Amino acid sequence: MQNYVFVIDQNKEPLNPITPKRARELLTKQKAAVFRMYPFCIILKYAVENPMPKPLTIKLDPGSKFTGIAILDDNKVIWTAELEHRGWQIKDSLQSRKSLRASRRSRQTRYRPARFDNRKRPKGWLAPSLMHRVLTIETWVKRLCRYTTITQIAMELVKFDTQKMQNAEIDGVEYQQGELAGYECRE
């Protein structure tokens, strides 16, 4: 499946996405120019009077490592992408910074007191790796809204109960007494 090409007119108003073949034709005839490489968007060299772009839907499938993004025209897929998150990278860099600060306190230099005990997190606080995921998805949705007319946003939110999948009759305290209840593992 090939992604359609986003089109904006001279006034940067979004128009209907077009096929790559039609976009190449406009570019070779020099009726349009490349506006952005990713997502690929062309800008027309003339203004379109009374543009009537179709209302499109954007669908998001969030995950811990990847987020799937799709733009649909009814049931026809116009554009898809897979967004890779940097959650582990952010966690590792914060851990590295924490260990450097801790080692500075333990050196034979002037005393640098630990200040992590007098910190309070504001209401609605999210871990930096999770906050990055939310902000990245929000940025991409805003970016795509600039290049096409998105009227609906749909997000797939699914929670899996893996113990319920193994045993349909499980409830209450049985959740705490899984397969490894009563065992202690040592190396």
ROROBA-797167 format. One record per residue: residue number from 0; residue in one letter; x, y, z of N, C-alpha, C in turn. Coordinates in steps of 0.05 Angstrom, whole numbers. Atoms other than C-alpha are relative to their C-alpha. Layout:
REM ROROBA-797167
(NUM A (X Y Z) (X Y Z) (X Y Z));
...
***
This chain:
REM ROROBA-797167
(0 M (17 -24 0) (0 0 0) (17 25 0));
(1 Q (-15 -24 3) (26 68 -19) (-14 24 13));
(2 N (12 -23 -12) (14 131 21) (-8 21 -21));
(3 Y (8 -22 17) (-24 187 -12) (18 24 7));
(4 V (-16 -23 -4) (10 255 -18) (-18 23 9));
(5 F (15 -23 -10) (-15 315 23) (5 24 -19));
(6 V (-2 -23 18) (-30 378 -17) (-11 24 15));
(7 I (10 -26 -11) (-36 450 7) (2 20 -23));
(8 D (-1 -20 21) (-51 510 -37) (19 22 7));
(9 Q (-19 -22 -4) (-13 575 -42) (-4 14 27));
(10 N (6 -13 -26) (-48 602 21) (3 -19 23));
(11 K (-5 21 -20) (-28 539 59) (-25 -12 12));
(12 E (25 13 -7) (-99 514 62) (0 -29 -9));
(13 P (-1 29 8) (-105 437 62) (-21 -7 -21));
(14 L (17 10 21) (-135 403 2) (-1 -30 2));
(15 N (2 29 0) (-153 330 -13) (27 -12 -6));
(16 P (-24 14 8) (-94 282 -12) (-2 -12 -28));
(17 I (0 11 27) (-74 257 -81) (19 -23 -2));
(18 T (-17 23 4) (-40 196 -109) (28 9 -6));
(19 P (-27 -7 7) (36 196 -117) (4 6 -30));
(20 K (-2 -4 29) (27 192 -193) (-9 28 -7));
(21 R (10 -27 5) (-14 256 -194) (19 21 11));
(22 A (-19 -19 -12) (36 290 -148) (25 3 -17));
(23 R (-23 -1 18) (94 272 -194) (-6 17 -25));
(24 E (9 -15 23) (54 300 -252) (0 30 5));
(25 L (1 -29 -7) (43 367 -216) (29 11 4));
(26 L (-28 -9 -5) (117 370 -196) (15 3 -26));
(27 T (-14 -2 26) (143 356 -267) (-10 23 -17));
(28 K (11 -23 15) (96 408 -297) (5 26 14));
(29 Q (-7 -23 -17) (121 456 -243) (-24 16 8));
(30 K (24 -13 -11) (51 471 -219) (0 -2 31));
(31 A (-3 4 -29) (73 450 -149) (29 -3 7));
(32 A (-28 3 -10) (135 447 -106) (-2 -17 26));
(33 V (-1 16 -25) (156 402 -48) (0 19 23));
(34 F (3 -17 -24) (134 434 17) (14 -13 24));
(35 R (-12 15 -22) (157 380 66) (5 -28 -9));
(36 M (-7 27 8) (192 313 58) (-14 -21 16));
(37 Y (14 20 -16) (161 275 116) (-18 14 21));
(38 P (15 14 20) (102 271 116) (1 15 -27));
(39 F (-4 -13 26) (109 284 41) (-24 17 -6));
(40 C (21 -19 5) (70 346 25) (9 19 -22));
(41 I (-7 -19 21) (68 390 -37) (-17 25 3));
(42 I (15 -25 -1) (47 462 -43) (-5 9 -29));
(43 L (7 -10 27) (11 487 -105) (9 28 -3));
(44 K (-10 -27 6) (37 549 -139) (-23 19 -6));
(45 Y (24 -17 4) (-34 577 -144) (-20 -5 22));
(46 A (21 2 -20) (-92 589 -97) (-24 -14 -12));
(47 V (24 14 8) (-153 545 -101) (-24 14 13));
(48 E (23 -13 -10) (-219 581 -95) (-21 -20 9));
(49 N (20 17 -12) (-272 548 -52) (8 -29 1));
(50 P (-8 28 -2) (-234 484 -35) (-20 -15 16));
(51 M (20 17 -14) (-280 428 -14) (14 -27 8));
(52 P (-13 24 -8) (-234 378 21) (-18 -19 15));
(53 K (16 21 -14) (-263 312 46) (7 0 29));
(54 P (-7 4 -29) (-269 302 121) (13 -27 3));
(55 L (-15 25 -4) (-219 250 142) (1 -7 30));
(56 T (-2 10 -28) (-210 208 205) (29 -9 5));
(57 I (-26 10 -7) (-144 196 240) (-4 -21 22));
(58 K (2 21 -20) (-137 131 279) (27 -5 12));
(59 L (-25 4 -14) (-84 119 332) (-2 -26 15));
(60 D (-3 25 -15) (-61 53 361) (25 2 17));
(61 P (-23 -4 -17) (-16 70 420) (11 -25 12));
(62 G (-13 23 -12) (35 21 446) (23 10 17));
(63 S (-22 -9 -17) (94 22 494) (24 7 -16));
(64 K (-24 -6 16) (147 21 439) (-7 14 -26));
(65 F (8 -11 25) (109 39 376) (-29 10 1));
(66 T (27 -9 3) (46 78 358) (-7 0 -30));
(67 G (9 0 28) (8 65 294) (-18 23 -6));
(68 I (17 -23 8) (-23 124 258) (-11 -6 -28));
(69 A (12 4 26) (-72 118 200) (-20 22 -5));
(70 I (20 -19 8) (-113 169 162) (-18 -14 -19));
(71 L (20 15 16) (-177 142 132) (-21 19 -12));
(72 D (23 -13 13) (-229 167 83) (-22 -21 -1));
(73 D (19 21 -5) (-289 126 105) (15 -25 8));
(74 N (-15 24 -6) (-258 56 101) (25 -3 -17));
(75 K (-23 0 18) (-204 73 51) (24 12 15));
(76 V (-24 -10 -14) (-134 81 81) (15 19 -19));
(77 I (-13 -21 15) (-101 145 56) (30 1 6));
(78 W (-28 -4 -9) (-37 148 97) (5 -16 26));
(79 T (-6 15 -25) (-3 104 150) (29 6 8));
(80 A (-27 -4 -11) (58 111 194) (2 -15 26));
(81 E (-6 13 -26) (91 76 253) (20 18 14));
(82 L (-16 -19 -15) (119 122 306) (15 -16 22));
(83 E (-17 14 -20) (177 94 348) (5 19 23));
(84 H (-4 -17 -24) (181 120 420) (28 -4 11));
(85 R (-27 0 -11) (245 137 457) (-1 -5 31));
(86 G (4 3 -29) (220 114 526) (24 -11 15));
(87 W (-23 12 -13) (279 69 543) (24 18 -1));
(88 Q (-23 -19 3) (329 121 518) (-2 22 21));
(89 I (4 -21 -20) (299 174 563) (5 -11 28));
(90 K (-4 13 -26) (298 126 623) (30 -4 5));
(91 D (-28 5 -3) (371 108 611) (16 26 5));
(92 S (-14 -25 -4) (394 180 606) (-6 12 28));
(93 L (6 -9 -27) (357 199 670) (15 -16 22));
(94 Q (-14 17 -19) (388 139 706) (30 7 0));
(95 S (-28 -8 2) (457 160 681) (5 26 15));
(96 R (-3 -26 -13) (447 231 706) (-2 -4 31));
(97 K (4 6 -29) (423 204 774) (26 -12 12));
(98 S (-24 13 -11) (485 160 782) (23 19 1));
(99 L (-21 -20 -1) (532 217 764) (-3 18 24));
(100 R (4 -17 -23) (501 261 817) (6 -14 26));
(101 A (-5 16 -24) (504 206 869) (30 -4 4));
(102 S (-29 3 -3) (578 194 854) (13 26 8));
(103 R (-11 -26 -8) (592 268 861) (-3 4 30));
(104 R (4 -3 -29) (563 265 932) (19 -17 16));
(105 S (-16 19 -15) (606 206 952) (30 5 -3));
(106 R (-29 -7 4) (673 236 927) (11 15 24));
(107 Q (-13 -15 -21) (723 267 974) (1 30 -6));
(108 T (2 -29 6) (700 337 956) (-19 12 20));
(109 R (18 -13 -19) (657 387 991) (-27 -15 0));
(110 Y (25 16 -3) (592 356 1016) (-22 12 -17));
(111 R (23 -9 15) (535 360 968) (-24 -17 10));
(112 P (22 16 -12) (471 340 1005) (-19 -11 -20));
(113 A (21 12 16) (420 294 975) (-25 17 2));
(114 R (24 -17 0) (359 335 954) (-24 -14 -10));
(115 F (23 15 11) (314 280 928) (-23 -4 20));
(116 D (21 4 -20) (275 276 994) (-19 24 2));
(117 N (17 -24 -4) (248 347 991) (-14 8 -26));
(118 R (13 -5 25) (215 341 923) (-29 -10 1));
(119 K (28 9 2) (140 338 910) (-8 2 -30));
(120 R (8 1 28) (110 319 843) (-27 14 -2));
(121 P (26 -14 3) (54 363 817) (-22 -19 -8));
(122 K (23 17 8) (-16 336 805) (0 -6 -29));
(123 G (1 8 28) (-23 298 740) (28 -6 -11));
(124 W (-27 5 9) (52 283 738) (2 -27 -15));
(125 L (-6 25 15) (74 231 687) (30 -3 -1));
(126 A (-29 6 3) (142 197 682) (9 12 -27));
(127 P (-9 -13 24) (185 232 629) (-3 -18 -25));
(128 S (3 18 23) (184 170 584) (-29 -1 -10));
(129 L (28 0 7) (108 169 586) (-9 27 -11));
(130 M (7 -27 10) (102 244 577) (10 4 -28));
(131 H (-10 -2 28) (146 239 515) (-19 -14 -19));
(132 R (18 15 18) (99 187 486) (-25 17 -6));
(133 V (24 -17 4) (38 233 497) (6 24 -17));
(134 L (-6 -24 15) (72 295 470) (7 -6 -29));
(135 T (-7 8 27) (100 259 409) (-25 -5 -17));
(136 I (24 6 14) (32 233 389) (-16 25 -5));
(137 E (14 -25 3) (1 301 401) (12 17 -22));
(138 T (-14 -16 20) (54 335 358) (-6 -11 -28));
(139 W (6 12 26) (42 286 300) (-29 5 -9));
(140 V (28 -5 7) (-33 295 303) (-3 29 -9));
(141 K (2 -29 8) (-26 371 301) (13 5 -27));
(142 R (-14 -3 26) (24 366 243) (-17 -11 -23));
(143 L (17 11 21) (-23 321 203) (-25 17 -5));
(144 C (24 -17 2) (-82 368 217) (7 25 -17));
(145 R (-8 -23 17) (-42 424 182) (-1 -7 -30));
(146 Y (-2 8 28) (-37 384 117) (-25 -12 -11));
(147 T (24 11 10) (-106 354 113) (-23 6 20));
(148 T (22 -6 -17) (-176 363 141) (-9 -24 16));
(149 I (7 22 -17) (-184 316 199) (-23 9 18));
(150 T (24 -7 -15) (-253 318 230) (-5 -19 24));
(151 Q (4 19 -21) (-249 257 275) (27 -13 8));
(152 I (-24 14 -10) (-196 225 319) (-10 -24 16));
(153 A (7 24 -14) (-204 153 342) (25 -13 11));
(154 M (-24 12 -13) (-157 120 391) (-8 -28 11));
(155 E (5 27 -9) (-154 46 406) (12 -3 28));
(156 L (-9 4 -27) (-150 35 481) (-9 -27 10));
(157 V (6 28 -7) (-146 -38 502) (17 -8 24));
(158 K (-15 12 -23) (-128 -70 568) (-4 -30 -1));
(159 F (1 29 0) (-112 -143 571) (3 -11 28));
(160 D (-1 14 -26) (-125 -186 632) (11 -28 -6));
(161 T (-12 25 9) (-75 -242 619) (-8 -23 18));
(162 Q (8 22 -18) (-95 -282 681) (-28 -9 -7));
(163 K (28 7 8) (-168 -279 658) (0 -16 -25));
(164 M (-2 16 24) (-146 -306 591) (8 -29 5));
(165 Q (-8 27 -7) (-113 -366 624) (-22 -15 15));
(166 N (21 12 -16) (-170 -379 673) (-23 19 1));
(167 A (23 -18 2) (-238 -349 659) (-15 2 27));
(168 E (15 0 -26) (-264 -365 730) (14 16 22));
(169 I (-16 -13 -21) (-211 -324 767) (-14 26 10));
(170 D (10 -26 -11) (-233 -268 815) (11 3 28));
(171 G (-8 -7 -27) (-215 -234 880) (29 -6 7));
(172 V (-27 5 -11) (-155 -261 920) (16 -19 -19));
(173 E (-14 19 18) (-139 -313 866) (19 14 -18));
(174 Y (-18 -16 17) (-106 -257 826) (28 1 13));
(175 Q (-26 -2 -14) (-52 -253 880) (14 -27 3));
(176 Q (-11 27 -3) (-41 -328 881) (3 -13 -27));
(177 G (-5 10 27) (-14 -340 812) (15 -26 0));
(178 E (-14 25 3) (28 -398 786) (24 -2 19));
(179 L (-24 0 -16) (89 -378 828) (-5 6 30));
(180 A (7 -6 -29) (52 -367 895) (13 -21 18));
(181 G (-12 18 -19) (91 -397 953) (29 -8 -7));
(182 Y (-27 7 8) (157 -403 915) (18 24 4));
(183 E (-20 -22 -2) (220 -362 930) (22 -7 -20));
(184 C (-21 5 20) (270 -356 874) (26 13 9));
(185 R (-27 -11 -7) (344 -347 890) (20 -9 -20));
(186 E (-22 8 18) (407 -348 849) (24 -6 17));
***
